[in-house]
Amino acid sequence: MESLIGTLQAAMAVAMATTFDDNIYLTGFFSETNRHFRPVHIVVGELLGFTALISTSFIASRLLAESVPLSLIGWLGVLPILIGLINLVQLFKPMDHREVPSLASTTLQPRGFTSKRPKITTVLRQAQTYKVSAITVSNGGNNLSIYIPLMATSNTSSALLTMLVCYGAVVTWLNLSFRLTRLPAVAIHLSRHARRVFPFVLMWLGFRILNDSGALNILLA
């Protein structure tokens, strides 16, 4: 039970820390919907992009777990610590409003549609879907350095649980971002406050990876 609770704590921390920024560009996308670019394109595109990231991380972590000693894999925990420190330094820099250009220039109310929702098979063939996927992958590419070491120092069931929790976080942001199209300033406000917390979450995850793998014990010995 303690192992399960610990896995859930780490999974929730990594899910929040690595997917929270998604709500910024998702809110922008939902604010730009029209008869050709629909919410379903955003939902499917986000899930496809995230699946590419998380599945790549899982496969890489299993390959590492099978071929590299756990104590060596644990040193990858330094990466989340470094990312957290970099993010902490960036807190003292003014927020670049160019990160969220669409939030300031789009309408606050979602536009109406005059035709039926497209079928999922149609959505999967349309470029609008993969526009969202491309943003998801490019925005979350650096998260590979967090997902891979965390999963590599976990057993397969714990890694799968982490993936499930991360999917839950993504679905949560999709729902929240859709609602924030009416309050875009709130999305920016939430992001500013989250930036103050997540550097410490990332550093905690890094130290957890170092500790669970035994790498920290070697360093302190």
N, C-alpha and C positions, 0 to 999 in steps of 0.2 A: 504493500500500500504506500509506504514512504517513497519507494522508487517511482511509483505511478504519479504521486503528487509532485515529486521533483521534476519528472519529465513534463508534466502539464505546466508547471511554473516556467520552465525554460521555453517550452513551446509557445506559451502565451506571450512571453517577453520577446522572443524573436519574431513572432507574428506581428506584434504591435510595432516593434522597432523597424521592421523591414518593409511593412506594407502601408504604414500610415500616410506617407507622402503621396500614395496613389490617389487619395481622395482629392488632392489639389487638381491634378490634370483630369481626373474623372469628372469633377464638378464643372470644369471648363468644357469638357466634351458634352456633358448632359445639357449645358447651357446653349450649345450650338446645334441641337437636334432640329431636324426639319423633315420633310417628306422623303428625302433621299438618305438622310443620316439619322437613324432611329436609335432609341435606347437599346434595342436588342443588338444592334451592331456593337455598342459599347460593352454590354454585358458579355457577349460571346467573345469579342476581341480581347477583353481583359482576362477572361478565364483561359483562353488559348495561350496568351502571352505568359501568364503566370504558370500555366502547366508546363510550358517549355522550360522556364527557369527552375521550377521545383523538381521536375523529373530529371533534368540534367544534374542538379545537385545530388539527388538521390543515387543516381547511377554512379556518379563520380565518388560519392562517399562510400558506396559498397565496394568499389574497386580498390579504394584506399584501405578500407578496413580489412580486405582479404590479402593485401600485398605489403602493407607497411605496419610495423609495430605500433601499438596504441600509444605508447609514450612519445613516439615521434610525431604521430598525427596530432597529438595534443598541442604541439608547438604552433599549429595553425591558429590556436586560440589567441595568439598575439595579434592576428589581423583584426578581429572585432575590437580589440583594445585600441589599436592604432586608429581605426576608423572613428571610434568614439572620441578619442583625443582630438582628432582633426575636426570633428563636428563641434566639439567643445570650444576649440579655438575660433571657429566660424561664428559662434554665438556672439562674439564681440564685434562682428562686422555687421553693417546695416543689411537688412534683407533686400535682396535684389528683386524688385517687383516685376522684372521681366520674366521671372519664373512662372508667373500666373497672368499672362497678358490677356487671356480670353475672359477672365473673371471680371475685369474692369470694363470690358467693352461689349458684353453680350447682354441680352435681355434677361430679366429676372424671372419671367414666367416661361415655362416650357411652351413651345409653339404647338398648335394643333395639327392633326394629321387628317387628310381627307381620304386616304386609302387604307386597306386592311394591312395588318402586320404581316410582313413577309415570312415565308416558311424558313425553318432553320437551315434546310438544304440550300435555299437561296442565299441566306445570310453568309453561309460558309464559302460561297463562291464570289462574294462581293468584296471589292477592294477596301470599302469603308471599314470592314471588320479588321482587316490586317493592318490598317493605319493605326488602330488602337493597340493591336498586338505589338506592333513595332515600338510604340511609345512605352508600353509596359516592359518590354525586354530591355530597351535602352535605359529606362529609368531604374530598373531593378538589377541590372547586370552586376553591379558591385555587391549585391546581396549574396552572390555565389560564395564570396569569401566568408560569409557568416553561416549560410546553410550547410555548406560542405563539411567544415570541421565539426559543427554541432552534430550532424547526422553520422559522420564517420566515427565519432566517439560514443555513439549510441548503438544499441542492438537494432535489428531490423524492425521490430514491433514499435520501439520508441521513435525511430525515424519516421515510420508511417503515421504514428500519432501526431508527430510534429507537423507533417505535411497536411493532415486533416485539420488541425487547428489553424494553420496558415490559410487554408482554403476558406475556413469559417471567417477569418479576419477579412479576406478579400471580398467575400459576399457581404459582410457588414459594411465595408467602405462603399461598395456599389450602391447599397440601399441608402446609406447616409448621404453620399454624394448626389444622388438623384434628388433627395429632399433639399439639399443645400443649394440647388439651382435657384431657389427662391431667396436664399440668404447667402450670396457669395462672399460677403465680407466676413461671415462667421467662419468659413473655411480657412481664410487667410489668418484669422485670429487664432483658430485652433492649431494651425501649423506653427505659428510663432511660439505658442506655449509648449507644444510637443517637442520642438527643437531643444528646449531647455532640459527635458527629461531623458530623451532617448540616447544621448551620448553616454550617460551613466548606465543605462540599460545594456548598451552594447559592451561597455567595459566589464560589467558584471557577467555577461555571457562569456566573454573572453576568459575571465578568471575561472569561471565554472568549467569551461572546456579544459583549461590547463590543470585544474584540480582533479576533475573526474578521470582524466587520462593518466594521471600520475606524473605528468611533466613538471608540475609545480613542486612536487615532493623531491624530484631529482635536483631541481634548481636550489631548493632550500637545504638539501642534504650537505 
